[in-house]
């Protein structure tokens, strides 16, 4: 026999192939359940092998997105204490399972892993679990625990118009007759605030904000003309660009009504 490893990510969803799926929003850590057993290779002939395993140890190699955070014992009590020590950056953790790990023993515990390294580009994760013992144990192959990642970012969007009411009137001009900002009508500014309530992510390269406004009338005439757009600090690029008619601006405004 000898020690054998069983792993299971603790999460509510699994793909059709059984792979765990994490839906991360403001989740600060995840848990990997580990079950190590020392049972006979053939339950039908238990007398053939299954001796005590001396200096039984588990080595977990972690991706940079999931550094080691803590050890959580099995609430059911397990057999014997488990001691885990991680390297400086939490990319590898070694757990002492018992000396010896008795014949027929089962050790169940949880590796708590931080999620601070996960970015919007993270799609899957893999943790390698390798068992070792100084006792004779042929064919002790590593086990890879895999999971897929779905990011659910808790964004919120708020908008306010200044002034809240806009009146249309006065002389109607065509595009060719409009040269200056003052000729496009009363100014109105739309202030949009995007908030992220969850933990900070290293990248938000794939986050987009789409703004719809009453652009034109059914006859093709301008209704709200975009004079200038200011997004973020430092400013971020927007498409299409504001002020497509290249009007002369006296002061920056967000939108003007024609």
C-alpha positions in Angstrom: 0.0 0.0 0.0 1.5 3.3 1.1 0.2 6.8 1.1 -2.2 7.9 -1.6 -3.6 11.4 -2.4 -7.1 12.5 -3.1 -7.8 16.2 -3.8 -11.0 18.2 -4.2 -11.5 21.9 -4.6 -14.3 23.3 -2.4 -16.6 25.2 -4.7 -20.3 25.1 -5.7 -19.9 24.5 -9.4 -18.2 21.9 -11.6 -17.9 21.5 -15.4 -19.2 18.4 -17.2 -15.7 16.9 -17.0 -15.7 17.3 -13.2 -13.2 20.3 -13.2 -14.0 22.7 -10.4 -15.1 26.2 -11.4 -14.5 29.2 -9.2 -16.7 32.2 -9.6 -14.6 34.9 -7.9 -15.9 38.3 -6.9 -14.6 39.5 -3.6 -13.5 36.0 -2.5 -10.2 36.4 -0.6 -9.2 32.7 -0.5 -10.1 29.3 -1.6 -9.7 25.8 0.0 -8.2 22.7 -1.5 -9.3 19.6 0.4 -6.6 16.9 0.6 -7.2 13.3 1.7 -4.2 11.0 2.1 -4.7 7.3 2.8 -2.4 4.4 3.6 -4.4 1.5 2.5 -3.6 -1.8 0.8 -3.2 -1.6 -3.0 -5.7 -4.4 -3.4 -8.6 -4.3 -0.9 -9.4 -8.0 -1.8 -6.0 -9.0 -0.5 -5.2 -6.6 2.3 -2.5 -8.9 3.8 -0.2 -8.5 0.8 0.9 -4.9 1.6 -0.1 -1.8 3.4 2.6 -1.3 6.0 3.2 1.9 8.0 4.6 4.7 5.9 7.6 6.4 7.6 8.3 10.1 7.2 5.2 10.5 5.0 5.2 14.0 3.4 3.0 15.9 1.0 4.6 18.7 -1.2 2.2 21.1 -2.9 3.5 23.2 -5.7 1.3 26.3 -6.2 0.8 28.7 -9.1 1.7 32.4 -8.5 -2.0 33.2 -8.6 -2.7 31.0 -5.5 -0.1 31.5 -2.8 -0.3 29.4 0.4 -2.2 31.2 3.1 -3.0 28.7 5.9 -3.6 25.2 7.0 -7.1 24.2 8.2 -7.5 20.8 9.9 -10.4 18.5 9.2 -13.3 19.4 11.6 -13.9 15.7 12.0 -10.6 15.3 13.7 -8.5 13.2 11.2 -5.7 10.9 12.4 -2.7 12.7 13.8 -1.6 16.3 13.5 -0.5 17.8 10.2 2.3 20.4 10.1 2.7 22.5 6.9 5.6 24.9 6.2 5.7 27.2 3.1 8.5 28.9 1.4 8.9 32.7 1.4 6.6 33.5 -1.5 4.0 30.7 -0.8 4.7 28.9 -4.1 5.5 25.6 -2.3 4.3 24.1 0.9 5.5 20.9 2.6 3.2 19.0 5.0 4.4 16.4 7.4 1.7 13.7 7.6 3.0 11.4 10.3 6.1 9.4 11.2 4.9 6.8 10.7 1.6 7.2 8.8 -0.1 4.0 10.2 -1.4 1.2 8.1 -5.1 1.9 7.3 -4.8 5.6 8.3 -6.6 8.5 6.6 -5.5 12.1 7.0 -7.8 14.8 5.7 -7.0 18.5 5.8 -7.4 21.8 3.8 -4.9 24.0 2.2 -6.2 27.6 2.3 -4.9 29.6 -0.7 -5.0 33.3 -1.3 -6.5 34.7 -4.5 -4.7 38.1 -4.6 -2.6 37.0 -7.6 -5.6 36.3 -9.8 -6.1 38.8 -12.7 -8.6 39.2 -15.4 -6.4 37.1 -17.6 -6.5 34.1 -15.3 -8.6 31.3 -16.8 -7.4 28.1 -15.1 -5.3 27.0 -12.1 -3.3 23.9 -11.3 -1.8 22.7 -8.0 0.6 19.7 -8.1 0.5 17.4 -5.0 3.4 15.0 -4.6 3.6 12.3 -1.8 6.8 10.9 -0.5 7.9 8.4 2.1 11.2 6.6 3.0 9.3 3.4 3.1 9.1 1.3 0.0 6.4 2.7 -2.2 6.6 2.1 -6.0 4.5 4.1 -8.5 3.8 7.1 -6.2 2.9 9.6 -9.0 2.0 13.3 -8.4 -1.6 14.3 -8.5 -2.7 17.6 -10.2 -5.7 19.5 -8.9 -7.2 21.7 -11.6 -9.8 24.4 -11.5 -11.2 27.0 -13.9 -11.8 30.6 -13.0 -14.7 32.8 -13.8 -14.4 36.4 -12.6 -17.6 38.1 -11.3 -16.5 41.7 -10.6 -18.8 43.7 -8.4 -18.9 46.8 -10.5 -21.5 49.5 -10.1 -22.3 52.5 -12.4 -23.9 55.8 -11.4 -24.7 58.8 -13.6 -25.9 62.3 -13.1 -26.8 65.1 -15.5 -25.9 68.7 -14.8 -28.2 70.5 -15.2 -30.9 67.8 -14.7 -33.2 69.5 -17.2 -32.4 70.7 -20.8 -34.5 72.9 -23.0 -34.2 73.0 -26.8 -35.1 76.0 -28.9 -33.8 79.1 -30.7 -32.4 79.2 -34.2 -31.9 75.9 -36.0 -28.6 75.6 -37.9 -27.3 72.9 -40.1 -23.9 71.3 -39.6 -22.2 73.4 -42.2 -23.3 76.6 -40.4 -22.0 75.5 -36.9 -18.5 76.7 -36.2 -18.2 77.3 -32.5 -19.2 75.6 -29.3 -21.7 78.3 -28.4 -23.7 77.5 -31.6 -24.6 73.9 -30.6 -27.1 74.9 -27.9 -27.3 74.7 -24.1 -24.5 72.7 -22.5 -25.1 69.7 -20.3 -22.6 67.6 -18.5 -23.1 63.9 -17.8 -20.9 62.6 -15.0 -20.5 58.8 -14.8 -18.9 57.0 -11.9 -17.8 53.4 -12.1 -17.0 51.7 -8.7 -15.4 48.4 -7.9 -16.4 47.1 -4.4 -14.2 44.0 -4.5 -10.6 43.4 -3.8 -8.1 45.2 -6.1 -7.0 43.4 -9.2 -3.6 43.8 -10.9 -5.1 44.4 -14.3 -8.4 45.6 -15.7 -7.4 45.5 -19.4 -10.6 43.9 -20.5 -13.0 46.2 -18.7 -15.1 48.5 -21.0 -17.8 51.1 -20.3 -20.4 51.7 -23.1 -22.4 54.9 -22.9 -25.6 55.4 -25.0 -27.1 58.9 -25.4 -29.8 60.4 -27.7 -27.4 61.1 -30.5 -29.7 62.3 -33.3 -33.3 62.7 -34.4 -35.1 60.4 -36.9 -34.3 62.9 -39.7 -30.5 62.6 -39.0 -30.2 66.0 -37.2 -28.0 66.2 -34.1 -29.8 66.0 -30.8 -26.9 65.8 -28.3 -23.5 66.7 -29.8 -20.4 65.3 -27.9 -18.1 68.3 -27.3 -15.5 66.6 -25.0 -15.0 63.4 -23.1 -12.9 63.0 -20.0 -12.6 59.5 -18.6 -10.3 58.5 -15.7 -7.2 59.9 -14.2 -5.0 59.7 -16.2 -7.5 60.0 -19.1 -8.3 56.8 -21.0 -9.0 56.5 -24.7 -12.6 56.6 -25.9 -14.1 55.6 -29.3 -15.4 57.4 -31.2 -13.7 60.6 -30.3 -15.6 63.7 -29.2 -16.2 66.9 -31.3 -16.3 65.2 -34.7 -17.1 68.5 -36.4 -13.9 70.1 -34.9 -15.8 73.0 -33.5 -13.9 75.8 -31.6 -14.2 75.1 -27.9 -14.3 77.9 -25.4 -14.6 75.7 -22.3 -14.7 71.9 -21.9 -18.2 70.4 -21.8 -19.4 66.8 -22.0 -22.4 67.2 -24.4 -24.3 70.0 -26.0 -27.9 69.9 -27.3 -28.6 71.2 -30.8 
